[in-house]
Amino acid sequence: MLKRDKILLGITIGVAALDAGLAYGTYLKKKGVVIRDMVLTSIDDRIHRKPQDENDSAKVTKIPIS
């Protein structure tokens, strides 16, 4: 194997490792955004919930913030 081939192989492996690291970071960021949106939607539904039937009153729920 020539020196040039070793250098190109090393660069290829480095770029692949960098790409995998960036892809994993993007995955974690998207996962965090999805979880955040689920929590915010849940809180919004609790605050502005609609009555399910005649007996259910649509009261505004206060959520304590500690």
N, C-alpha and C positions, 0 to 999 in steps of 0.2 A: 504494500500500500504506500503510495507516494505521500510526501508531506502535505501536498496540496489537498489530497483526498481526506487526510486526517483533519485538516483545518475545516474543510467544508462539512465534514461529518459533525465536528464539534459545534459549528455554527448552527447546523440543522437541529441538533439535539437541544441547544440553548434556546432557539426560537420556539421549538415545540414545548419546552418547559415553561417559557414565558407565556405562550398562548394558553397552556393549561391553567396556569396561575390566574391569568386575566379572566378566563372563562369561569373559574371557580368563584372569583370575586364578584363577577356579574351575577352568577347564580345566587350567591348569598344576599346580594343587594336586592334582587327581584323577590326573593323569599321574604326578606324583611318588609318590603313594600306591600306585598300581598297580606302578610300578617297584620301590618299596621292598618291597611284598608279594612280588613275583617273586623278589627277591634273598633275602629271608628264607625263602621256601619252598625255594629252591635249597639254601641252607645247611642248613636243617632236613632236607631229603632226604639230603644228604651225611652228616649226623651219624647219622641214624636210618634208614639205607637197609635195605631187606629183600633177601634173596638172590634172584637171578633164576633160578637153577637149582641142581642138587645140588652142582656144583663151585664155586659162588660162595659165599664165606663172608660172613656178615653182621658184619664187623668195624666197630667204631666208628672213624670217621675223625677224627683231631685236626686242626683247622684252626688254623694259626698266626695269632696276632693280633699285628701289629707296630705 
